[in-house]
C-alpha cells in the first residue's frame, strides 16, 4: 500500500526584488563587466541576445545568448566578491520574516529564477527548508538545465512536493513581480513587495 502524502503548510518566498533589492543575475553580469575584459569582447553577442527580452520574455534561449560571456573560471574568480557585495542589498526584514514563518511551524522554501551558483551562497545563512532555483551547467554557467521562471516555478514546486511526498497547502507567498503570478496564485495569501523599498504593497 502506497504511503499517503503528508499534509504540510508551506510558505514560498521569491528572492530578487522580494528579499533583496536588484536582480542578482543581472547585477552579476554588470559586476563581470567591471572586473573582466572577457564580457566586453562578447558585447555584440550580449546585446543581440538581450534585444529579445521583450519579444519572448519566458524563453531561455536569449538569456543564454546574453550570458554567453560567463564561463566557469569567471564564476569561480568573481562570484565570491560579488556575493559578499550583493548580500548588502538584502532587505532588513528578510531574515527575521523567514525565521518567523519557520517558527510558526510552516515549511519555508525559496523559489527563484536566479542561478544556483549565485543564489544558494546568497541565502546560505537564512535557514530555508529548501532552495529551488535555475540550475545551470557547471562547465557552461551561461546554459540552463532548468529555467525556474514564471510557470516553471509551479512545475518545480510540484516536483519538489512529489519528491518529498507531501501534500502542500501554500498559506502565503511573497513576490515583487507579476511574472510570479502562477506560483502566487497557489497561495491563500499573496504578499507583494516593492522591489525598490522592500515595503509591502497592494496589487
Protein Blocks (a to p, Z undefined) as FASTA:
>chain_A
ZZdddddddddddfehplpgcjfklmmmmmmmmmofklmmmmmmmmmmmmmmmmmmmbmk
lmmmmmmmpcfklmmmmmmmmmmmmmmmpcfklmmmmmmmmmnopacddddfbdfklmmm
mmmmnopabdcdddddfklmmbcfbdcehjlmmmmmmmmmmmnopacddfbdcdfbfklm
mmmmmpmbdcdddfknopacdZZ
